[in-house]
Amino acid sequence: MDIIFSLWALLVIIVPFINLNYGLAIYLSYMLLVPAYGALFFGINIPFNLVNVLLLIAFFLKRGKNSNFIYWPLLPFAMYFVACLILIFVQANTPLDWELEQWRKDVMRCLILPFILLNQLMNEKKGSNIILNTILLCVGINAFYSLFVVFLKGLNPYVSYVGSLFQLEDLTMYYMSSVGRSFGRVSGVFYHPMTNGLFIGFSLVFSFIYNKWLKKKWILFLQAVLFMDALLCGIRSVLVGLVLAMCVYLVLVRKIRLLSYTLFLCCIVYLICNFIPGLDTYLDSIINSDKSTQVSGSSASMRLEQLEGCFDEIRNNLLIGNGYGWKDFYMSKYGDHPVILAFESLIFVVLCNTGLCGILLWIIMGLKYCMSNIKKLRESSSLLITLFAFYIGYACITGDFGYMPYFLVFYTVSLSLILKEKDNVKYFSGEVN
């Protein structure tokens, strides 16, 4: 099996210089289906950021210097990273070399692949079909495999095997932990269950975008499987994030009456689930601190204590925080924080890293994301904003464990699908910057 993964990694590196469309498809399949942090080639781990650089070289070799590029969808995120770079030079609680290295890695991981995907998808019809089908294939494989793992009580033979190849920590006992969770924690094809929960949520929203514009009947079956995954994966945050995303979507399309009916239905489902063994404590722990001891993870009251811990940590640097990447720096030296634990909210991460300025930057980035999509797409922007709402909602409950690259992949693919189906010629020609 290690030969298969090595050959797969070799194709990831070589094929983009031969055919960029197939190269991107192979890379996306590896990135989404192999639970690793790089491409493993006969024992040599090639970081994804190095692969991103090679992809960028292949992209420019194919497109040439005189091509017009589309970059407006990524501007809010690029501006956020520029602002964070400026903050780095006035922060003092984290080593400067650590901050710059973390910033470099994040920029390369978040912006290079989405930029290539966006421009390739918008300029080549054949390429868009190959990449879109690859994304759907990866979504389907993870959806059905996650449902299969449910019946194994969280045991994940595929991830355990691949993890041994990459010498990753074995999380089998964490997956199988069933205290208050009848199904364990399902990680699907991903190394960590939280990443799988994120991917399931993104996949559900993406499936609605796909179905709205291409109207394929078989997608309804995939949506049913994904919904079962969301319910049974053992990650409460998926359900909360999806409910939030649904509410945002109904508000955007002005379906207020439907929103009220939906919330009422959610309450009925919640009451019914209270009579199902395992699901009662699992769902109650989301809002009820009295049952938090039965289901591992932080309840609402614990989160408030952790938020106080964040303000205590940055009491001397309230505006700018302790430094870019300080959370990872702290945990690499000391492990879990005595109060904030594993920084189980995007808010905690941003506060500790970049203070109140960081919170403001995220708000500005989110507003610019929404406004730019509304301006370009008008009513067609609702599902893209819904995708962002799920991302923010989920990250605010679980923390930030490298979620942005996954979001930007789904965003750029979804955006290109909407623009192409709207047959807006100016986007194909690259006139919009």
Buried (B, 14 or more C-beta within 10 A) or exposed (E): EEEEBBEBBBBBBEBBBEBBBBBBBBBBBBBBBBBBBBBBBEEEBBBBBBBBEBBBEBBEEBBEEEEEBBBBBBBBBBBBBEBBBEBBEEBEBBEEEBBBEBBEBBBBBBBBBBBBBBBBBBBBEEBBEBBBEBBBBBBBBBBBBBBBBBEBBBBBEBBBEBBEBBEBEEBBEBBBBBEBBBBBBBBBBBBBBBBBBBBBBBBBBBBBBBBBBEEEEEBEEBBEBBBBBBBBBBBBBBBBBBBBBBBBBBBBBEEEEEBEEBEEEBEEEBEEBEEEEBBBBBBBBBEBBEBBEBBBBBBEEBBEEBBEBBEEBBEEBEEBBBBBBBBBBBBEEEEEBEBBBBBBBBBBBBBBBBBBBBBBBBEBBBEBBBEBBBEBBEEBBBBBBBBBBBBBBBBBBBBBBBBBBBBBBBBBBBBBBBBBEEEBEEBBEBEBE
